[in-house]
Amino acid sequence: MKYNQINELITDWRAYLEGKSDMYGAKEIEFPELKNLTTDIEGIGIAGKINAPVHGHFDSTEVTIKWQVPNKMSLGLFGGRPISLETYGDIQGFKSGETEYAHDQLYAAIRGRVKSSKPGTMKAGDAMESETVIEAHYIKIEYEGSTILEIDKYGYKAVIDGVDVLEEIRKNIGM
């Protein structure tokens, strides 16, 4: 933790599809809301009902890519196509105690399949607001090189702040 550093904004970012193609034209990427799978618990010893999280299991994880206008790359993202996406961002901060700027790296890797694509609306002199929605089965987020989150649904792994919360469950079910 950096003393008196206030993170202010994303200075800039880059995204790469399949490890090579710079995703020019992508306007923003909306990362998924991470919601645990839940189940209702009720019975003896419980005064009511509890909607309990299933430890290490997550609901649908949709990632949305918003494009300024469609391009050849975005128009090719249809029909359940499997994709691998990497994003790099620079987080600008300010160290108030030292009166200087700070820059940290935010990295995210996403693997999944294209769930839907919306080419957008054609209107003269305006952006088309195209979108691609990905159902992510793998998400990894690093801050300054440290893994903060890694969810691998097919690999049965959920690392949260350096701890794999599914490790004991894998052992208990013979994995």
C-alpha positions in Angstrom: 0.0 0.0 0.0 1.3 3.4 -0.9 1.1 6.1 1.8 -1.2 8.9 0.8 -1.6 7.7 -2.8 -5.0 8.4 -4.2 -5.8 6.6 -7.4 -7.6 9.0 -9.7 -8.3 7.5 -13.2 -7.3 5.2 -16.0 -4.8 7.2 -18.0 -5.1 4.9 -21.0 -5.6 1.2 -21.8 -5.0 -1.4 -24.5 -6.7 -4.7 -25.3 -5.5 -7.6 -27.4 -7.6 -10.3 -28.9 -6.0 -13.8 -29.3 -2.7 -12.4 -28.0 -1.9 -10.3 -31.1 -4.6 -8.0 -32.5 -4.7 -4.6 -31.0 -8.4 -3.9 -30.5 -8.5 -0.4 -32.1 -12.0 1.0 -32.0 -12.9 -0.6 -28.7 -14.3 2.2 -26.6 -14.6 0.5 -23.3 -14.7 -2.9 -21.6 -17.2 -3.5 -18.8 -16.0 -6.2 -16.5 -18.5 -8.5 -15.0 -20.3 -8.2 -11.7 -19.0 -11.1 -9.6 -21.9 -12.7 -7.9 -21.7 -15.9 -6.0 -24.1 -18.7 -6.8 -26.5 -18.9 -3.9 -29.0 -21.3 -2.4 -31.7 -20.9 0.2 -31.0 -22.3 3.6 -33.9 -22.9 6.1 -34.8 -25.4 8.8 -34.2 -26.2 12.4 -32.0 -23.7 14.2 -32.6 -20.9 11.6 -35.1 -18.2 12.3 -36.2 -17.7 8.7 -34.4 -18.2 5.5 -30.8 -17.4 4.4 -29.7 -17.0 0.9 -26.2 -18.5 1.3 -23.3 -18.1 -1.1 -21.9 -21.4 -2.5 -18.2 -21.0 -1.6 -16.0 -20.4 -4.6 -18.8 -20.7 -7.2 -19.9 -17.8 -9.4 -23.0 -16.9 -11.4 -22.8 -16.0 -15.1 -19.9 -13.6 -15.7 -20.6 -11.4 -18.7 -17.9 -9.0 -20.1 -19.1 -6.3 -22.5 -16.9 -4.7 -25.1 -18.3 -1.4 -26.4 -17.1 -0.2 -29.8 -17.2 3.3 -31.3 -18.3 1.8 -34.6 -18.1 -1.7 -35.9 -14.9 -2.9 -37.6 -13.7 -6.1 -39.2 -12.6 -7.5 -35.9 -15.9 -6.7 -34.0 -18.0 -7.9 -36.8 -16.3 -11.3 -36.7 -17.3 -11.9 -33.1 -20.5 -13.8 -33.5 -21.9 -17.3 -32.9 -20.4 -18.5 -29.7 -16.8 -18.0 -31.0 -14.3 -18.8 -28.3 -12.0 -15.9 -27.5 -9.0 -14.9 -25.4 -8.7 -11.2 -24.4 -6.0 -9.4 -22.5 -6.3 -5.8 -21.3 -3.6 -3.5 -19.8 -4.4 -0.2 -18.1 -2.4 2.5 -16.5 -3.9 3.8 -13.2 -2.9 7.4 -12.5 -2.6 8.2 -8.9 -1.3 11.1 -6.9 1.0 10.8 -3.9 -0.1 13.8 -1.8 2.7 13.4 0.8 5.3 13.6 -2.0 3.5 15.9 -4.4 4.0 13.7 -7.4 2.2 11.4 -9.8 2.1 7.6 -9.5 1.3 5.0 -12.2 0.2 1.5 -11.5 -0.6 -1.3 -13.9 -4.0 -3.1 -14.0 -4.0 -6.3 -16.1 -6.9 -8.5 -16.9 -7.1 -11.8 -18.9 -10.5 -13.1 -20.0 -11.4 -16.3 -21.8 -14.8 -17.2 -22.9 -17.3 -17.4 -25.7 -19.2 -14.7 -27.6 -22.7 -14.6 -26.2 -24.1 -11.8 -28.3 -23.2 -9.1 -30.7 -25.0 -5.9 -31.6 -23.6 -4.0 -34.6 -25.4 -0.8 -33.5 -27.4 2.0 -35.1 -26.3 3.7 -38.2 -26.7 7.5 -38.0 -24.8 10.2 -39.9 -22.2 12.0 -37.8 -22.6 9.8 -34.8 -21.0 6.7 -33.2 -22.9 3.4 -33.7 -22.5 2.1 -30.1 -21.8 -1.5 -31.1 -21.4 -4.1 -28.4 -20.0 -7.6 -28.0 -21.0 -9.6 -24.9 -18.7 -12.5 -23.8 -19.7 -15.2 -21.3 -16.4 -15.5 -19.5 -15.3 -18.8 -18.0 -11.9 -17.5 -17.0 -11.0 -14.1 -15.5 -7.7 -13.0 -14.0 -7.1 -9.6 -12.6 -3.6 -8.4 -11.5 -2.7 -5.2 -9.9 1.0 -4.2 -10.1 1.9 -7.9 -10.9 0.0 -9.4 -7.9 -3.0 -11.7 -8.7 -6.0 -10.2 -6.9 -8.6 -12.5 -8.5 -8.5 -15.6 -10.7 -11.6 -17.5 -11.5 -11.3 -20.6 -13.7 -14.7 -22.3 -13.9 -13.6 -25.2 -16.0 -10.4 -25.6 -14.0 -12.3 -25.5 -10.7 -10.2 -22.7 -9.3 -11.1 -19.5 -7.5 -8.2 -17.4 -6.2 -9.2 -14.4 -4.2 -6.4 -12.2 -2.9 -3.9 -15.0 -3.2 -6.0 -17.8 -1.6 -7.5 -20.5 -3.7 -10.9 -21.0 -1.9 -11.6 -24.1 -3.9 -8.4 -26.0 -3.0 -9.9 -27.8 0.0 -13.1 -28.6 -1.9 -11.1 -30.1 -4.8 -9.3 -32.3 -2.4 -12.5 -33.4 -0.7 -14.1 -34.4 -4.0 -11.0 -36.3 -5.2 -9.7 -33.8 -7.7 
